[in-house]
Amino acid sequence: MDGPFDVSLETMEEGADLEAEGVAQHYYITFITLASFDKTGRLSKRCTPEYIWDLANLRQKVGVIEISRKGLLEKAYFIVPRVCQYLTEASKRNLVVGVNRANLQTQLTEFADVLEPFYDEMRHQEQLTMRSLLNIFRLTSEFREKMFFLNACIINVFILIFYAYECNGSFICGDDEDLITYKIKPGGKEVVLCLSLLQCFLAVTRQWWYVIERGIPLVSRKIRQHRHKPPTNRLWAAIVALPSEQSDPTFRHRRIAQVQRGGLNRFKPRKIDLVRPIYLMTDVNFWVITIMLLANLLALSLDAPGAPLFLLVHLMEIFSHSAILRNVIQSITYRGQSLVQTAILLIVMYYFFGVVGFLVFPEKFRLERPDVMGGRKLDPNNNGARCTSIWKCTLVVLDMGLRKGDLGEALEEIPWQVENMQVPNRNLIFYRMVYTFLFYVMVTTILMNIIFGIIIDTFAELRERKELIDDMITGRCFMCGIERFVFDQLSQEGNGFLDHIRNDHNMWKYLYFLVYLKERDYEDYSGGESFVFHRSLFLVQDPDTHEVVRDRETGNELKMAKQNVDLLWYPQRDAMVLKDRRSSADQELMQKLHKYEIQTNQLTTHLSSQADKLLSVGAEATKRAREEREK
């Protein structure tokens, strides 16, 4: 009896704590609402940790945003839903970096479009935390990623040290001995095997966890995206096309869905069960993780001396731990189409010069035998055979052209003068000069430099783009689009912009406000909340019963984001802090002008009185002078 009683008691205590926290949050909303109307500023001065207990937690869980309503800005206060804490930092970073910042409207449109995918991710992460085992994997995800890469490095260090060729029972081979059999040195095999088993465990859990944490939300996002905007490729559209009841995210919450999937119907196969793995296999990261897992399995399953060498593939994980290396790879793949087309042209040119060499210089594509001294080859001969086929000639041109950039080294020396007048190709030296010169100009100079130029220009373009994005992130408000210096100029401390994007126009608080509207009942909306709801969301109604559909998990009214969102409720190019500070500045200016006016009036009155005194004195002096003259 103690176990169930203890659990229920803990549940009651947790519920009481949540209720008390909710009361404190409502009181805090009331306090800051009154403080915003207090002209004396006494309430605002008391909004400090000395007067309000746990103020930092209240500010984190109570959101404040500004909405534009009929051309006027007003503040909206709300309690941040608990599910919002499960939004991952990776998703936030991808939105901030990847959003289209061509103009403010495009930026806000893409911001509004991520509401449903982000909400699904929050709900998915919340469900993972409810299960203890999955929550452990969620909390240790970053540690396991680092452990996977570190273990891969350790394995390859042992491979570097312990792998060698064996000659006559010894791992020390002479220069004249043939290198045939290689194996791992004694003492290293057991260590590599243990580390490989650990690596296999990490690779399996890594693959499994990626599918659970990232794969499921990714598939749901693609299904939702293709429901509203089908793929342009007809074949691909036919493969991933789903019936409306399977692609509609709201269908499973309706009563008819519970009837259709009840009983034995739940075991009936559906097309969506086939489409989900297909969508998952379109993810590049999924294939990267899968290839690393397969390499690990091959390293453990194959009975061959070189089987552990498959684990070299795991060193490619360095790209996921280095942003600089990812930029290098992106500089190659960003203009991949141009590079591929140029490479195809390069291969065609190699084939062209291979055919010309086959027709004109069939006997000249030979290199002299390498010099051997002390059992070592001083000058390796890679092209010792004659050019007896177009395939062989093309390979020679490709090999020498790529490695050295000079095709002349693959041809024998041709004398300038031929004494035998009976030789049919007496001008072969001139053909050779034209042949090698054209190869140097067209292939080595032009095409190769075009490829290098594309890569370098792409790298520079990506760098400039990153700098531009960083400038826009740190120098412009995401919600209103006003530049940083505008807020800093009006701030006495010089940090007006940072205060603005943290407190007034926090982009994540706007997202949390929409989530708050999704989870709050429609009848409980305030005027401002209802105003935003009608421009961003809509209530889902059952087409059969015309009743409002409720979420099966939470019991809340089911609301979905509109396809064409009205952006007028966002505070575009406007902010209340600017109006307040401008109005205060205007008031200060009016007070100064009024003060100057009073001083001017006083000075005018004083001058007038002095002038009157002078005039009266002058009149009396004139009167006296006149009287004296009369006498």
C-alpha positions as CSV (number, residue, x, y, z in Angstrom):
1,M,0.0,0.0,0.0
2,D,3.0,2.3,0.6
3,G,4.1,2.3,-3.0
4,P,0.8,3.6,-4.6
5,F,0.3,6.0,-1.7
6,D,3.7,7.5,-2.1
7,V,3.2,7.9,-5.9
8,S,-0.1,9.6,-5.4
9,L,1.3,11.9,-2.7
10,E,4.1,13.0,-5.0
11,T,1.7,13.6,-7.8
12,M,-0.5,15.7,-5.5
13,E,2.5,17.7,-4.3
14,E,3.6,18.3,-7.9
15,G,0.1,19.4,-8.9
16,A,0.0,21.7,-5.9
17,D,3.3,23.2,-6.9
18,L,2.1,23.8,-10.5
19,E,-1.1,25.4,-9.2
20,A,0.9,27.7,-6.9
21,E,3.2,28.6,-9.7
22,G,0.3,29.4,-12.0
23,V,-1.2,31.7,-9.4
24,A,2.2,33.5,-9.0
25,Q,2.4,33.9,-12.8
26,H,-1.1,35.5,-13.0
27,Y,-0.2,37.8,-10.2
28,Y,3.0,38.8,-11.9
29,I,1.1,39.5,-15.2
30,T,-1.3,41.7,-13.2
31,F,1.6,43.5,-11.6
32,I,3.6,44.3,-14.8
33,T,0.3,45.3,-16.5
34,L,-0.4,47.9,-13.8
35,A,3.3,48.9,-13.9
36,S,3.0,49.7,-17.6
37,F,0.2,52.3,-16.8
38,D,1.9,53.8,-13.8
39,K,3.2,57.2,-14.9
40,T,5.1,57.7,-11.6
41,G,7.3,54.7,-12.2
42,R,7.0,53.4,-8.6
43,L,5.7,50.0,-9.6
44,S,8.4,49.6,-12.3
45,K,11.1,50.3,-9.7
46,R,9.7,47.6,-7.5
47,C,10.0,45.0,-10.3
48,T,13.3,43.7,-8.9
49,P,14.4,40.5,-7.2
50,E,14.4,42.3,-3.8
51,Y,10.6,42.8,-4.0
52,I,9.5,39.8,-6.2
53,W,10.7,36.4,-5.2
54,D,11.9,34.1,-8.1
55,L,11.7,37.0,-10.6
56,A,14.0,35.3,-13.1
57,N,11.8,32.3,-13.3
58,L,8.7,34.4,-13.7
59,R,10.2,36.4,-16.5
60,Q,11.2,33.2,-18.3
61,K,7.8,31.6,-18.0
62,V,5.7,34.7,-18.6
63,G,5.9,36.1,-22.1
64,V,5.4,39.7,-23.2
65,I,5.0,40.7,-26.9
66,E,3.8,43.6,-28.9
67,I,1.0,43.2,-31.4
68,S,-0.2,45.7,-34.0
69,R,-4.0,46.1,-33.7
70,K,-5.7,48.6,-36.0
71,G,-2.5,50.5,-36.5
72,L,-1.8,50.8,-32.8
73,L,0.7,48.8,-30.7
74,E,-0.4,47.1,-27.6
75,K,1.2,44.5,-25.3
76,A,0.0,41.0,-24.9
77,Y,0.9,39.0,-21.7
78,F,0.7,35.2,-21.6
79,I,2.0,32.2,-19.7
80,V,4.5,30.3,-21.8
81,P,3.2,26.7,-22.3
82,R,5.3,24.0,-20.7
83,V,5.8,22.2,-24.1
84,C,7.8,25.2,-25.4
85,Q,10.8,24.2,-23.2
86,Y,11.3,21.2,-25.5
87,L,12.2,23.2,-28.6
88,T,15.7,22.2,-29.4
89,E,18.6,24.6,-29.9
90,A,19.4,23.0,-33.2
91,S,16.0,23.9,-34.6
92,K,16.3,27.5,-33.4
93,R,19.7,27.8,-34.9
94,N,18.6,26.4,-38.3
95,L,15.7,28.8,-38.4
96,V,17.8,31.9,-37.5
97,V,20.5,31.0,-40.1
98,G,18.3,29.5,-42.8
99,V,15.4,31.9,-43.0
100,N,15.1,34.0,-46.1
101,R,15.9,37.5,-45.2
102,A,15.2,39.1,-48.6
103,N,12.7,41.4,-46.9
104,L,10.7,41.6,-43.7
105,Q,7.5,40.1,-45.2
106,T,9.3,37.1,-46.5
107,Q,11.1,36.6,-43.2
108,L,7.9,36.8,-41.2
109,T,6.1,34.5,-43.6
110,E,8.7,31.8,-43.2
111,F,8.7,32.3,-39.4
112,A,4.9,31.8,-39.4
113,D,5.3,28.6,-41.5
114,V,7.4,26.8,-39.0
115,L,4.7,26.9,-36.3
116,E,3.3,23.5,-37.0
117,P,6.6,21.7,-37.6
118,F,8.1,23.2,-34.4
119,Y,5.0,22.4,-32.4
120,D,5.1,18.8,-33.6
121,E,8.8,18.7,-32.6
122,M,8.0,20.1,-29.1
123,R,5.3,17.5,-28.6
124,H,7.6,14.8,-29.8
125,Q,10.4,15.8,-27.5
126,E,7.9,16.0,-24.6
127,Q,6.8,12.4,-25.3
128,L,10.4,11.3,-25.3
129,T,10.9,12.8,-21.8
130,M,7.9,10.9,-20.4
131,R,9.6,7.6,-20.9
132,S,12.6,7.1,-18.7
133,L,14.8,5.1,-21.1
134,L,14.2,7.5,-24.0
135,N,14.8,10.5,-21.7
136,I,18.2,9.0,-20.8
137,F,19.1,8.7,-24.4
138,R,17.9,12.3,-25.0
139,L,19.9,13.7,-22.2
140,T,23.1,11.8,-23.2
141,S,22.8,12.4,-26.9
142,E,25.5,15.0,-27.1
143,F,27.8,12.9,-24.9
144,R,27.4,9.8,-27.1
145,E,28.2,11.8,-30.2
146,K,31.4,13.0,-28.7
147,M,32.2,9.5,-27.4
148,F,31.6,8.0,-30.9
149,F,34.1,10.4,-32.5
150,L,36.7,10.0,-29.7
151,N,36.5,6.2,-29.8
152,A,36.9,6.3,-33.6
153,C,40.1,8.4,-33.2
154,I,41.5,6.0,-30.6
155,I,40.8,3.0,-32.9
156,N,42.5,4.6,-35.8
157,V,45.5,5.5,-33.6
158,F,45.9,1.8,-32.8
159,I,45.5,0.9,-36.5
160,L,48.2,3.4,-37.3
161,I,50.6,1.9,-34.8
162,F,49.9,-1.8,-34.9
163,Y,49.2,-2.5,-38.6
164,A,52.2,-3.6,-40.7
165,Y,53.4,-6.1,-43.4
166,E,54.8,-9.4,-42.3
167,C,58.0,-10.7,-43.9
168,N,59.4,-14.2,-43.0
169,G,57.6,-14.1,-39.6
170,S,58.8,-10.6,-38.7
171,F,57.2,-7.2,-39.0
172,I,60.5,-5.7,-40.2
173,C,60.8,-6.0,-44.0
174,G,63.9,-5.3,-46.1
175,D,63.9,-3.3,-49.3
176,D,64.2,-6.4,-51.5
177,E,61.5,-8.4,-49.7
178,D,58.0,-8.7,-51.3
179,L,55.2,-7.1,-49.3
180,I,52.4,-9.6,-49.6
181,T,50.7,-10.3,-46.2
182,Y,49.8,-7.6,-43.7
183,K,48.2,-8.1,-40.3
184,I,47.9,-6.4,-36.9
185,K,50.8,-6.8,-34.5
186,P,50.4,-8.9,-31.4
187,G,48.7,-7.1,-28.5
188,G,46.8,-4.8,-30.8
189,K,44.1,-7.1,-32.1
190,E,42.3,-7.6,-28.8
191,V,42.4,-3.9,-28.0
192,V,41.0,-3.0,-31.5
193,L,38.3,-5.7,-31.1
194,C,37.1,-4.3,-27.8
195,L,37.0,-0.8,-29.1
196,S,35.2,-1.9,-32.2
197,L,32.5,-3.6,-30.1
198,L,32.1,-0.4,-28.1
199,Q,32.0,1.5,-31.4
200,C,29.4,-0.8,-32.8
201,F,27.1,-0.3,-29.7
202,L,27.5,3.5,-30.2
203,A,26.8,3.2,-33.9
204,V,23.6,1.1,-33.4
205,T,22.2,3.4,-30.7
206,R,23.2,6.4,-32.8
207,Q,21.2,5.1,-35.8
208,W,18.3,4.1,-33.7
209,W,18.2,7.4,-31.8
210,Y,18.4,9.5,-35.0
211,V,15.4,7.7,-36.4
212,I,13.4,8.3,-33.2
213,E,14.5,11.9,-32.4
214,R,15.0,13.4,-35.8
215,G,13.6,10.9,-38.3
216,I,10.0,10.9,-37.1
217,P,9.6,14.7,-37.1
218,L,11.4,15.0,-40.4
219,V,9.0,12.5,-42.1
220,S,5.9,14.2,-40.6
221,R,7.2,17.6,-41.9
222,K,7.7,16.3,-45.4
223,I,4.3,14.6,-45.5
224,R,2.7,17.9,-44.4
225,Q,4.7,19.9,-46.9
226,H,3.9,17.6,-49.9
227,R,0.2,17.6,-48.9
228,H,-0.1,21.4,-49.5
229,K,2.6,21.5,-52.3
230,P,3.0,18.2,-54.2
231,P,6.4,17.5,-55.7
232,T,7.0,18.7,-59.3
233,N,8.5,15.3,-60.3
234,R,5.5,13.2,-61.4
235,L,7.1,9.9,-60.6
236,W,8.2,11.0,-57.2
237,A,4.7,12.6,-56.6
238,A,3.0,9.2,-57.5
239,I,5.3,7.3,-55.1
240,V,4.7,9.5,-52.1
241,A,1.1,10.3,-52.8
242,L,-1.1,9.5,-49.9
243,P,-4.9,9.3,-49.4
244,S,-6.3,12.4,-47.7
245,E,-7.1,10.6,-44.5
246,Q,-3.5,9.5,-44.1
247,S,-1.8,12.8,-45.1
248,D,-4.2,15.0,-43.1
249,P,-2.6,15.5,-39.6
250,T,-6.0,16.2,-38.1
251,F,-7.7,13.1,-39.3
252,R,-6.4,10.8,-36.5
253,H,-8.1,13.1,-33.9
254,R,-11.6,12.7,-35.5
255,R,-14.1,10.1,-34.3
256,I,-14.2,8.3,-37.6
257,A,-10.4,7.6,-37.4
258,Q,-10.9,5.9,-34.1
259,V,-13.6,3.7,-35.6
260,Q,-11.5,2.8,-38.7
261,R,-8.4,1.9,-36.7
262,G,-10.3,0.0,-34.1
263,G,-10.2,-3.8,-33.7
264,L,-8.3,-5.8,-36.3
265,N,-8.2,-2.8,-38.7
266,R,-5.1,-1.5,-36.8
267,F,-3.1,-4.3,-38.3
268,K,-4.2,-3.5,-41.8
269,P,-1.3,-2.2,-43.9
270,R,-1.5,1.4,-45.1
271,K,0.5,3.2,-47.8
272,I,1.8,5.7,-45.3
273,D,3.7,2.9,-43.5
274,L,5.6,2.4,-46.8
275,V,6.0,6.1,-47.6
276,R,7.6,6.9,-44.2
277,P,10.7,4.8,-44.7
278,I,11.0,6.2,-48.3
279,Y,10.9,9.8,-46.9
280,L,13.5,8.8,-44.3
281,M,15.8,7.4,-46.9
282,T,15.9,10.8,-48.7
283,D,17.7,12.3,-45.7
284,V,21.5,12.6,-46.3
285,N,22.3,12.5,-42.6
286,F,20.5,9.2,-42.3
287,W,22.6,7.7,-45.0
288,V,25.8,9.0,-43.5
289,I,25.0,7.3,-40.1
290,T,23.9,4.2,-41.9
291,I,27.2,3.9,-43.9
292,M,29.2,4.3,-40.7
293,L,27.1,1.5,-39.0
294,L,27.6,-0.8,-42.0
295,A,31.3,-0.1,-41.9
296,N,31.4,-1.1,-38.3
297,L,29.4,-4.3,-38.9
298,L,31.8,-5.2,-41.8
299,A,34.8,-4.6,-39.5
300,L,33.4,-7.1,-37.0
301,S,31.9,-9.7,-39.2
302,L,34.5,-10.2,-41.9
303,D,37.3,-12.7,-41.2
304,A,40.1,-10.9,-42.9
305,P,43.3,-9.1,-41.7
306,G,42.2,-5.8,-43.1
307,A,38.6,-5.9,-41.8
308,P,39.2,-3.3,-39.0
309,L,40.3,-0.9,-41.7
310,F,36.7,-0.2,-42.5
311,L,36.6,1.9,-39.3
312,L,38.6,4.5,-41.2
313,V,35.2,5.7,-42.5
314,H,34.3,6.9,-38.9
315,L,36.9,9.6,-39.1
316,M,34.6,11.4,-41.5
317,E,32.6,12.3,-38.4
318,I,35.1,15.1,-38.0
319,F,32.9,17.2,-40.4
320,S,30.0,17.1,-38.0
321,H,32.2,18.5,-35.2
322,S,33.8,21.3,-37.2
323,A,31.9,24.2,-38.7
324,I,35.0,25.3,-40.8
325,L,35.2,21.9,-42.5
326,R,31.5,21.9,-43.2
327,N,32.0,25.2,-44.9
328,V,34.8,23.7,-47.0
329,I,32.6,20.8,-48.1
330,Q,29.7,23.2,-48.8
331,S,31.9,25.3,-51.0
332,I,32.2,22.2,-53.2
333,T,28.6,21.0,-53.1
334,Y,26.9,24.5,-53.2
335,R,27.8,24.9,-56.9
336,G,27.7,21.1,-57.5
337,Q,25.9,21.4,-60.8
338,S,28.4,23.7,-62.3
339,L,31.3,21.6,-61.1
340,V,29.8,18.4,-62.5
341,Q,29.2,19.9,-65.9
342,T,32.7,21.3,-66.0
343,A,34.1,18.0,-64.9
344,I,32.2,16.2,-67.7
345,L,33.7,18.6,-70.2
346,L,37.1,17.9,-68.7
347,I,36.6,14.2,-69.2
348,V,35.5,14.7,-72.8
349,M,38.7,16.7,-73.4
350,Y,40.8,13.9,-71.9
351,Y,39.1,11.5,-74.2
352,F,39.6,13.7,-77.2
353,F,43.4,14.0,-76.5
354,G,43.5,10.2,-75.9
355,V,42.0,9.6,-79.3
356,V,44.4,12.0,-81.0
357,G,47.3,10.3,-79.2
358,F,46.1,6.9,-80.3
359,L,46.0,8.1,-84.0
360,V,49.2,10.2,-84.1
361,F,51.5,9.0,-81.4
362,P,50.8,5.3,-80.9
363,E,54.5,4.4,-80.5
364,K,55.5,7.4,-78.5
365,F,53.3,6.8,-75.4
366,R,56.1,4.9,-73.6
367,L,58.3,5.9,-70.8
368,E,61.8,4.6,-70.3
369,R,62.3,1.9,-67.8
370,P,63.0,3.2,-64.3
371,D,66.5,3.3,-62.9
372,V,67.0,0.8,-60.1
373,M,69.7,1.3,-57.5
374,G,70.0,-0.8,-54.3
375,G,66.7,-2.5,-55.0
376,R,64.8,0.8,-55.1
377,K,63.2,2.4,-58.1
378,L,64.5,5.9,-58.5
379,D,61.9,7.0,-61.1
380,P,58.7,4.9,-61.0
381,N,57.3,4.0,-64.4
382,N,53.5,4.2,-64.4
383,N,53.0,3.9,-68.1
384,G,55.5,1.3,-69.4
385,A,53.2,-0.2,-72.0
386,R,52.6,1.1,-75.5
387,C,49.4,2.9,-76.5
388,T,47.8,-0.1,-78.1
389,S,44.1,1.0,-77.5
390,I,42.1,4.2,-77.1
391,W,41.2,3.1,-73.6
392,K,44.9,2.8,-72.6
393,C,45.7,6.1,-74.3
394,T,42.9,7.9,-72.5
395,L,44.1,6.5,-69.2
396,V,47.6,7.7,-69.8
397,V,46.4,11.2,-70.7
398,L,44.1,11.2,-67.6
399,D,46.9,10.0,-65.3
400,M,49.7,12.3,-66.5
401,G,47.4,15.2,-67.1
402,L,45.9,15.2,-63.6
403,R,49.0,14.4,-61.7
404,K,51.6,16.6,-63.5
405,G,49.5,18.8,-65.7
406,D,51.9,18.1,-68.6
407,L,51.2,15.5,-71.3
408,G,54.7,15.9,-72.8
409,E,56.2,13.7,-70.0
410,A,54.1,10.8,-71.2
411,L,55.7,11.0,-74.7
412,E,59.2,10.0,-75.8
413,E,61.6,12.6,-77.0
414,I,61.4,13.3,-80.7
415,P,64.4,14.7,-82.5
416,W,64.2,18.0,-84.3
417,Q,65.8,16.7,-87.5
418,V,65.3,13.4,-89.1
419,E,68.3,12.3,-91.3
420,N,66.4,9.5,-92.9
421,M,64.4,11.1,-95.7
422,Q,62.3,7.9,-96.0
423,V,60.6,8.4,-92.6
424,P,56.9,9.2,-93.3
425,N,56.3,11.5,-90.3
426,R,59.2,13.9,-90.6
427,N,57.1,16.7,-89.0
428,L,56.1,14.7,-86.0
429,I,58.0,17.1,-83.6
430,F,55.7,19.9,-84.7
431,Y,52.6,17.7,-84.2
432,R,53.9,16.9,-80.7
433,M,54.4,20.6,-79.9
434,V,50.9,21.5,-81.0
435,Y,49.4,18.5,-79.2
436,T,51.1,19.3,-75.8
437,F,50.6,23.0,-76.2
438,L,46.8,22.7,-76.8
439,F,46.5,20.3,-73.9
440,Y,48.3,22.7,-71.6
441,V,46.2,25.7,-72.7
442,M,42.8,24.0,-72.9
443,V,42.9,21.5,-70.1
444,T,45.6,22.5,-67.6
445,T,45.2,26.3,-67.8
446,I,41.6,26.9,-68.7
447,L,39.4,24.0,-67.5
448,M,41.3,23.2,-64.3
449,N,41.4,26.9,-63.4
450,I,37.7,27.1,-64.0
451,I,37.1,24.3,-61.6
452,F,39.4,25.9,-59.0
453,G,37.8,29.3,-59.6
454,I,34.3,27.9,-59.0
455,I,35.3,26.4,-55.7
456,I,37.2,29.6,-54.6
457,D,34.4,31.9,-55.7
458,T,31.8,29.7,-54.0
459,F,33.8,29.7,-50.8
460,A,34.1,33.5,-50.9
461,E,30.4,33.8,-51.6
462,L,29.4,31.6,-48.7
463,R,31.7,33.6,-46.4
464,E,30.1,36.9,-47.5
465,R,26.7,35.4,-47.1
466,K,27.5,34.2,-43.6
467,E,28.9,37.7,-42.7
468,L,25.7,39.3,-44.1
469,I,23.5,36.9,-42.1
470,D,25.5,37.6,-38.9
471,D,25.2,41.3,-39.5
472,M,21.5,41.0,-39.9
473,I,21.2,38.8,-36.8
474,T,23.2,41.1,-34.6
475,G,22.2,44.4,-36.3
476,R,18.4,44.2,-37.0
477,C,15.4,43.2,-35.0
478,F,13.9,40.0,-36.4
479,M,10.2,40.9,-35.8
480,C,10.1,44.7,-36.6
481,G,13.1,45.0,-38.9
482,I,14.4,48.2,-37.2
483,E,18.2,48.6,-37.2
484,R,20.3,48.3,-34.0
485,F,21.6,51.9,-33.9
486,V,18.0,53.3,-33.6
487,F,17.5,51.6,-30.2
488,D,21.1,52.2,-29.0
489,Q,20.8,55.9,-29.7
490,L,17.8,56.2,-27.5
491,S,19.3,54.2,-24.7
492,Q,21.3,55.9,-22.0
493,E,23.3,52.7,-21.3
494,G,23.9,51.9,-24.9
495,N,22.3,48.4,-24.8
496,G,18.8,49.4,-26.0
497,F,18.9,46.9,-28.9
498,L,19.7,43.9,-26.7
499,D,17.0,44.9,-24.2
500,H,14.6,45.2,-27.1
501,I,15.1,41.8,-28.7
502,R,15.1,40.1,-25.3
503,N,12.1,41.8,-23.7
504,D,10.0,43.6,-26.3
505,H,10.4,41.7,-29.6
506,N,11.8,38.3,-28.5
507,M,11.2,36.2,-31.6
508,W,10.8,33.0,-29.6
509,K,8.2,34.6,-27.4
510,Y,6.1,35.3,-30.5
511,L,6.4,31.6,-31.4
512,Y,5.4,30.6,-27.9
513,F,2.4,33.0,-28.1
514,L,1.1,31.1,-31.1
515,V,1.6,27.8,-29.2
516,Y,-0.2,29.4,-26.3
517,L,-3.1,30.2,-28.6
518,K,-3.2,26.6,-29.9
519,E,-3.5,25.2,-26.4
520,R,-5.9,27.7,-24.9
521,D,-9.6,27.4,-25.4
522,Y,-11.2,29.7,-27.9
523,E,-13.8,30.9,-25.4
524,D,-11.1,32.1,-23.0
525,Y,-9.4,34.4,-25.5
526,S,-9.0,38.1,-24.7
527,G,-9.5,40.8,-27.3
528,G,-5.9,40.8,-28.5
529,E,-5.6,37.0,-28.5
530,S,-8.7,36.7,-30.6
531,F,-7.4,39.3,-33.0
532,V,-4.2,37.4,-33.5
533,F,-6.0,34.0,-33.7
534,H,-8.2,35.0,-36.6
535,R,-5.1,36.1,-38.6
536,S,-2.9,33.1,-37.8
537,L,-4.9,30.0,-36.8
538,F,-8.3,28.3,-37.4
539,L,-10.4,25.8,-35.4
540,V,-10.5,22.3,-37.0
541,Q,-14.1,21.1,-37.3
542,D,-15.2,17.6,-38.0
543,P,-16.8,17.7,-41.5
544,D,-19.3,15.0,-40.5
545,T,-20.5,16.4,-37.2
546,H,-19.4,20.0,-37.6
547,E,-18.1,19.9,-34.1
548,V,-14.8,21.3,-33.0
549,V,-12.2,18.5,-33.1
550,R,-10.2,18.0,-29.9
551,D,-6.6,16.7,-29.6
552,R,-6.6,13.0,-28.6
553,E,-3.5,13.4,-26.3
554,T,-4.2,16.8,-24.5
555,G,-8.0,17.2,-24.9
556,N,-7.5,20.8,-26.1
557,E,-9.3,22.2,-29.1
558,L,-7.4,21.4,-32.2
559,K,-6.2,24.5,-34.0
560,M,-4.0,24.6,-37.1
561,A,-2.0,27.4,-38.8
562,K,-3.4,29.0,-41.8
563,Q,-1.7,28.6,-45.2
564,N,-2.0,32.3,-45.9
565,V,-1.1,34.1,-42.7
566,D,-2.0,37.7,-42.2
567,L,1.2,39.5,-41.1
568,L,-0.4,42.8,-40.1
569,W,-0.5,41.8,-36.5
570,Y,3.3,41.7,-36.3
571,P,4.9,45.1,-35.3
572,Q,6.5,45.8,-38.6
573,R,8.9,48.8,-38.6
574,D,7.4,49.9,-35.2
575,A,8.1,49.5,-31.5
576,M,6.5,50.8,-28.4
577,V,9.8,51.6,-26.8
578,L,10.6,54.0,-29.6
579,K,7.3,55.8,-29.2
580,D,7.7,56.1,-25.4
581,R,11.2,57.4,-25.6
582,R,10.3,59.8,-28.5
583,S,7.3,61.0,-26.6
584,S,9.4,61.5,-23.4
585,A,12.0,63.3,-25.5
586,D,9.3,65.5,-27.0
587,Q,8.0,66.3,-23.5
588,E,11.4,67.3,-22.4
589,L,11.8,69.5,-25.4
590,M,8.4,71.1,-24.8
591,Q,9.3,71.7,-21.1
592,K,12.6,73.4,-22.2
593,L,10.7,75.5,-24.7
594,H,8.2,76.5,-22.0
595,K,11.0,77.3,-19.6
596,Y,12.7,79.5,-22.3
597,E,9.3,81.2,-23.0
598,I,8.9,82.0,-19.3
599,Q,12.4,83.4,-19.1
600,T,11.9,85.4,-22.3
601,N,8.6,86.9,-21.0
602,Q,10.3,87.8,-17.7
603,L,13.2,89.4,-19.6
604,T,10.7,91.3,-21.8
605,T,8.8,92.5,-18.8
606,H,12.0,93.6,-17.1
607,L,13.2,95.4,-20.2
608,S,9.8,97.1,-20.6
609,S,9.8,98.3,-17.1
610,Q,13.3,99.6,-17.5
611,A,12.4,101.3,-20.7
612,D,9.4,102.9,-19.0
613,K,11.6,104.2,-16.2
614,L,14.0,105.6,-18.7
615,L,11.2,107.3,-20.6
616,S,9.7,108.8,-17.4
617,V,13.2,110.0,-16.3
618,G,13.7,111.5,-19.8
619,A,10.3,113.2,-19.7
620,E,11.0,114.7,-16.3
621,A,14.4,115.9,-17.5
622,T,12.8,117.5,-20.5
623,K,10.1,119.1,-18.4
624,R,12.7,120.6,-16.0
625,A,14.8,121.9,-18.9
626,R,11.7,123.6,-20.4
627,E,10.8,125.2,-17.1
628,E,14.4,126.5,-16.7
629,R,14.2,128.0,-20.1
630,E,10.9,129.7,-19.4
631,K,12.4,131.3,-16.2
